[in-house]
Amino acid sequence: SLNEFLEFLNKQTAKSFKTNAVHDYLATHAIDHEEFLPYTFFREETYGRNLVAKNEFFELLVLTWLPEQRTPIHDHADQRCWMLMELGSLTFKNYEAVGPITEGKQFSLTPTGKAETLKAGTNAVYIDDGIGLHSIANASRKPAISVHLYASPIPRCRIYNESLKNFSWVDLEYFTFSGNTWTETIQQLQ
């Protein structure tokens, strides 16, 4: 269950997130996708980043994708990431830099391998910056939902500007927090 998963995550340390503990847990435990419904909010203008839970060692998000929404090419600020597909399908494309990456300087990226499409019900996938820079897209005509677990919250990451051919740091934001939109959260605080 989601509650059991959160209990497991809250017991982890920075050190244990660098082991196979999360991979082993995800390989042997199923979470009913309906348990993520309270955290599932779609956005028209871009994919939605909906926070489920976080502490100093992890961040668990439900990402929602309408057809044709995609992330820019980005890194994970040296953090580990596991992803589960809950609904629909998403296409992943990895990239590598042609030459060294120097802040503020132009450089090119080249795709590595073929784009991979993951469908709901597949096993958890894993990525970190050592595997590659990447982008994710909903290339289908149907909405998609994915769950992302980051070992250490990622408050910002590098986004590749394909027009300027350089990286810039971008602060990441949540569309919802613990099942509430920011407007609802602000109203509750008043």
Salt bridges, closest charged atoms under 4 A:
ASP32 OD1 - HIS33 ND1 3.82
GLU45 OE2 - ARG43 NH2 2.73
ASP75 OD2 - ARG158 NE 2.75
GLU103 OE2 - ARG158 NH1 3.48
GLU162 OE2 - ARG70 NH2 3.44
